[in-house]
Amino acid sequence: MSRSAVKNSEYTLAIILLLAAGMILAVFYTISAQTFENIEKTQSRSKLALYQSTIENELLRLQHLPSVIANNPLVFEALETDEFDTLNAKLLEISNAARAEAIYLMKPSGLTVAASNYSKPQTFIGQNYGFRSYFKEASKGLSSTFFAIGATTSRPGYFLASPIISQGQTLGVLALKLDLTALNRILEETNELIFVTNPDGIVVLSSKPSQRYNAITSITTARLDKIKAERQFGKHTIGNIDWSLNDQTHVSFEKSTYYLSQSNIIGTKWVLHYLVDTSAARQKALGIVSGVAIIMALSALAFVFWRVQRVRRALTASIEDRKRLQREIETRRQAEADLKNAQKELKRSSKMAALGQLSASVTHELGQPISAMKNHITAEEITVGKLSPVMTHLSGILGRMENITHQLRFFSASGSETSSVVSLADVINNAYELIRHDCERHNVTYLTHGLDQDIQTWGNQTRLEQVLINLMKNSIKAMADQALKKLDVNLMQTNDHITITVKDTGQGLQGQSLDQIVEPFHTTASSGEGMGLGLAISTSIINEHAGTLDVAENTNGGACFTITLPKHIE
């Protein structure tokens, strides 16, 4: 037999095996689905009986109580004397013991004259329920039951009524209301599709609130008018539920098919409906069939794997060699990146070390003239008796200069400055006071937003003012040659962080990154106008306060510096 003939026979055998496997799985799925559906049906009948018992126990537990109370001598005595205080107290006692929402007495006109809720704001006393069908039936001498939305309380209830008869004459009606809110809650907690309909096909109890007071059958206009006249469902508009019977046991509901179990509620004309999703049985059967199919497929794959074992080993070895080579390349790339970072950090450390030496020198050199100026101011104060406004202002500036020179120690030794709660609105205002003359001299428009908020952080106020002063002065310098000169400072908070933005209409970053412009000794100023330390100092101060300093180009030109700080939470 030729090689092509062998290959064709293998293909034919594979197709036959696949068709046989498909037929086996289809038969297995049908049998499994039928079995699981029968199990679901059996369980649904058991659950239906349980739910039926729960509802009947609640509705029928006080079935005879209205009749018993209607024959109590206190009732006849109250109707005869028109004195209902004693009866009200008795009805309250019985209501509490029986766990009834309300028990109340109505005269033949329908007017309520006594009730267990006599002391509550929504008492039934004074209300006329002559329009209710349970009252009309009881007035004819018949005990009756009725479901309705409470006309006074707007809560659903099951009403039981008995006539009060003496010598063949109906003297009034004694009614009892059961609150069905708890029963609805029990049905909701089952997470199943359960509902109860009255003789009109309207849902009165349901595990889904959206179904209540809607109908599963068509209701005539005359019947709807009568229901409305009796105010049985209050202000609710009776709608229709997407419901249709496929056969005696299956129903289409909300675009799905369910198995339907039904039973009558004893003592009422209500019907209990319990729906089971039949797709669950099909899903279980599909799961089992999928498992069998997987086993069959794994068996077939095992045979294929056995045939290609040698090729796979060789391919695995080749892949491992390639992975090992890739790891070596990646390791070398990482080493080169680490080396570049180390060189960059070493360069920055060298600059910071030089900055520390310079800071110590500046602090030492400025200390003597500052002390001398303080002595002159003190001497004038002693001589004149008080300082002039100019000297007072100079004294404040001198104190601030002394604080700033003191901050330069941050770069020569670790700082030990005291920290406290800082108002950032004060920081911004104080910083502006020191650069106000610069703004006025260069015709810069100064704008602020959010300074009316009490936003606080934890840190050193003088250091933070130093950062704001530096950023504002940089912005003023950047706008020196611009026609539009606007400096905008914005303060805001989000969650547990604070953001301060300093925007200008200057020359922008001119292609520089944040790492470049905060590098110590990096400056674009002319010789003698700056040493490039301002942003390096600012970055160090913000980092010391557990914050960040970022910069970006404005959409309309200029730069925007963003300071992010943690918010102080008491």
Buried (B, 14 or more C-beta within 10 A) or exposed (E): EEEEEEEEEEEEEEEEEEEEBEEBBEEBBEEBBEBBBEEBBEEBEEBBBEBBEBBBEBBBEBEEBBBEBBBBEBBBEBBEEEEBEEBBBBBBEBBEEBEBBBBBBBBBEBBBBBBBBBEBEEBBBEBBBBEBBBBBBBBEEEBBBBBBBBBBBEBBBBBBBBBBBEEEEBBBBBBBBBBBEEBBEBBBEBEBBBBBBBEBBBBBBBBBEEBBBBBBEEBEEEEBEEBEEBBBBEEEEBEEBEBEEEEEEBBEBEEEBBBBBBBEBEEBEBBBBBBBBBEEBBEBBBEBBEEBBEEBEEEBEEEEEEEEEEEEEEEEEEEEEEEEEEEEEEEEEEEEEEEEEEEEEEEBEEBBEEBBEBBBEBBEEBEEEBEEBBEEBEEBBEEEEEBEEEBEEBBEEBEBBBBBBBBBBBBBEEBEBEEEEBBBBBBBBBBBBBBEEBBEEBEBEBEBEBBEBEBBBBBBBBBBBBBBBBBBBBBBBBBEEBEEBBBBBBBEBEEEBBBBBBBBBBBBBEEBEBEEBBBBEBBBEEEEEBBBBBBBBBBBBBEBBEBEBEBBEBEEEBBBBBBBBBBBEE
